[in-house]
Structure formats: C-alpha cells, structure tokens
Amino acid sequence: MAQAGRRWQRTLFPWLETQGFRQSSTDTCIFSKVRDNDKLVVGCYVDDLFVLYSSDDSGSLYSEFSAALVERWRVEDEGEVSDLLNVDITVEGNDVVLRQASYIQQLISAHAPQGIPATFQHNHAPAQPDLPSLIEQAVSTRDQRPKDETLLRRYQSL
C-alpha cells in the first residue's frame, strides 16, 4: 500500500474544496478557510492531517470541520501535535514554537558519543534584524527562488 497516502489525498483534496477550503498555491498540501475572525488551516502529510485553528467553540470552523470529517471518514483525533518530521512543536502564549533540539541531541548522541568536540562552533540564534538577510541568502541558492521567497513570506505572516 505504498500509494495509500496519495489515494487518500486524491479523495480528501476535492472534499476539502467542497467544504469551502482554498488550496495554497505555494504548497498544495495546505488548505485554509476563513470566516470573519475564525481561521482554520489544514495541512496534509501523507495520511495525517495537521490542523491549526483560531477557535474550537461550538459553531467554529474547527468544530464544523471536525464533525464533517468524522461524518465522512473513519478518522481518529490523536490530540495535540507535539512533533512532526523531527521538529518539536509547542504553543507558548499566542505563538507556535518550532524547535529541533531533540533531533540535534539524537545526532550528537549518534555521531559524537564522547560529547561535542572542543573545536565545534557554538552559535546563538540570529537576532531578529538578521533574519531577512538570512532568508534571502537561503533562498538565493535555490533553483526556484521566486517560489521559495513566496513560501517563506507566507509562513512568516501566519
């Protein structure tokens, strides 16, 4: 069943559009829906759905989506996402924070079991004013520069 995820997406994506979701032009696995101040974003990775929502009150986009999803398919809510593709995900206040500390620790354990060598360079996260130039450098080395720039701006604005 190597193609099960693809089959799921071929069924799911048209259904999401009939539910009023708009498919992202920069990442076709991302769908969004907005009603007044209520926002819902659905990401599909193989056969998993990751949902970001602004409200889970009765009558919210999230509660309507959840009910429609359960009615249409046999799905299971696995609760709040804590990691995806070796990225730890936490909510701190109004912010969604992404970290790779666990993954980095696994790499260190696997490739430097005696600890970090003294010659290893320790850096701190860049200061906020440095981020635009770092993003520009990151995307300027890619073949699809305009697409990557759009994608980065879009995700920064969420």
C-alpha positions as CSV (number, residue, x, y, z in Angstrom):
1,M,0.0,0.0,0.0
2,A,2.8,2.4,-0.9
3,Q,0.3,4.7,-2.6
4,A,-2.3,4.8,0.2
5,G,-1.3,8.3,1.1
6,R,-1.7,9.5,-2.4
7,R,-5.1,7.8,-2.8
8,W,-6.2,9.5,0.4
9,Q,-5.1,12.9,-0.9
10,R,-6.9,12.4,-4.2
11,T,-10.1,11.8,-2.3
12,L,-9.5,14.3,0.5
13,F,-8.4,17.4,-1.5
14,P,-11.6,17.6,-3.6
15,W,-13.7,17.1,-0.5
16,L,-11.9,20.0,1.3
17,E,-12.6,22.2,-1.6
18,T,-16.4,21.3,-1.5
19,Q,-16.2,22.3,2.2
20,G,-15.1,25.8,1.2
21,F,-11.3,25.5,1.8
22,R,-8.9,27.2,-0.5
23,Q,-5.8,25.2,-1.6
24,S,-2.5,27.1,-1.2
25,S,-0.8,27.9,-4.5
26,T,2.7,27.5,-2.9
27,D,2.1,24.2,-1.1
28,T,-0.7,22.1,-2.5
29,C,-1.0,20.1,0.8
30,I,-2.1,23.2,2.7
31,F,-5.8,24.3,2.8
32,S,-7.3,27.3,4.6
33,K,-10.7,28.6,5.4
34,V,-11.6,32.0,7.0
35,R,-15.0,33.3,8.3
36,D,-14.9,36.7,10.0
37,N,-12.1,36.3,12.6
38,D,-12.3,32.5,12.7
39,K,-9.4,30.8,10.8
40,L,-8.7,27.2,10.0
41,V,-5.6,25.8,8.3
42,V,-5.3,22.1,7.3
43,G,-2.1,20.5,6.3
44,C,-1.9,17.0,4.9
45,Y,1.2,15.0,5.2
46,V,0.9,11.5,3.6
47,D,-2.2,10.2,5.5
48,D,-2.1,12.6,8.5
49,L,-3.9,15.9,8.9
50,F,-2.5,18.8,10.9
51,V,-5.0,21.4,11.9
52,L,-4.4,25.0,13.1
53,Y,-7.4,26.8,14.3
54,S,-8.3,30.1,16.0
55,S,-11.3,28.8,17.9
56,D,-12.8,25.5,18.9
57,D,-16.0,26.9,20.3
58,S,-19.3,25.4,19.2
59,G,-20.1,26.7,15.7
60,S,-16.5,27.5,14.9
61,L,-14.8,26.4,11.7
62,Y,-12.9,23.8,13.6
63,S,-15.9,22.2,15.3
64,E,-17.8,22.2,11.9
65,F,-14.7,20.7,10.1
66,S,-14.2,18.1,12.8
67,A,-17.9,17.0,12.7
68,A,-17.9,16.9,8.9
69,L,-14.6,14.9,8.8
70,V,-15.8,12.3,11.2
71,E,-19.1,12.0,9.3
72,R,-17.3,11.5,6.0
73,W,-14.4,9.2,7.1
74,R,-13.5,6.9,9.9
75,V,-10.8,9.1,11.5
76,E,-9.2,9.4,14.9
77,D,-8.1,12.5,16.7
78,E,-4.7,11.8,18.1
79,G,-4.7,15.0,20.1
80,E,-2.4,18.0,20.1
81,V,0.6,17.7,17.8
82,S,4.0,17.7,19.7
83,D,6.3,16.8,16.8
84,L,6.5,16.5,13.0
85,L,9.4,15.3,11.0
86,N,11.9,15.8,13.9
87,V,10.6,19.2,14.7
88,D,9.2,19.7,18.3
89,I,6.1,21.8,18.3
90,T,4.9,23.7,21.3
91,V,2.4,26.6,22.0
92,E,3.8,29.4,24.1
93,G,1.2,32.1,24.7
94,N,-0.1,33.1,21.3
95,D,3.0,31.7,19.5
96,V,3.6,28.3,17.9
97,V,7.2,27.5,18.6
98,L,9.3,25.0,16.4
99,R,12.5,23.5,17.8
100,Q,14.8,20.8,16.7
101,A,16.7,20.3,20.0
102,S,15.6,16.7,20.3
103,Y,16.7,15.8,16.8
104,I,20.0,17.7,17.3
105,Q,20.6,15.8,20.5
106,Q,20.0,12.5,18.7
107,L,22.5,13.5,16.0
108,I,25.1,14.4,18.7
109,S,24.5,11.1,20.5
110,A,24.9,9.1,17.3
111,H,27.8,11.0,15.8
112,A,29.7,12.4,18.8
113,P,29.1,9.9,21.6
114,Q,32.0,11.4,23.6
115,G,30.3,14.8,23.6
116,I,30.7,17.8,21.4
117,P,34.3,18.4,20.3
118,A,36.1,21.5,21.6
119,T,36.5,22.7,18.0
120,F,32.8,22.7,17.5
121,Q,31.5,26.3,16.9
122,H,28.7,27.3,19.2
123,N,26.4,30.0,17.8
124,H,23.3,31.6,19.1
125,A,20.1,32.2,17.2
126,P,20.3,35.2,14.9
127,A,18.9,38.5,16.1
128,Q,15.5,39.5,14.6
129,P,17.1,42.2,12.3
130,D,19.4,39.5,10.8
131,L,16.5,37.2,9.7
132,P,15.5,38.9,6.4
133,S,19.1,38.7,5.1
134,L,19.5,35.1,6.3
135,I,16.3,34.2,4.5
136,E,17.4,36.0,1.3
137,Q,20.7,34.0,1.4
138,A,18.9,30.7,2.0
139,V,16.5,31.2,-1.0
140,S,19.1,32.7,-3.3
141,T,20.9,29.4,-3.6
142,R,17.8,27.5,-4.8
143,D,16.7,27.0,-8.3
144,Q,13.1,28.0,-7.6
145,R,13.9,31.3,-5.9
146,P,10.6,33.1,-6.5
147,K,8.5,30.2,-5.3
148,D,10.7,29.8,-2.1
149,E,10.5,33.5,-1.3
150,T,6.7,33.5,-1.6
151,L,6.6,30.4,0.6
152,L,8.8,31.9,3.3
153,R,6.9,35.2,3.4
154,R,3.6,33.4,3.6
155,Y,4.7,31.3,6.6
156,Q,6.3,34.2,8.3
157,S,3.0,36.1,8.2
158,L,0.9,33.3,9.8
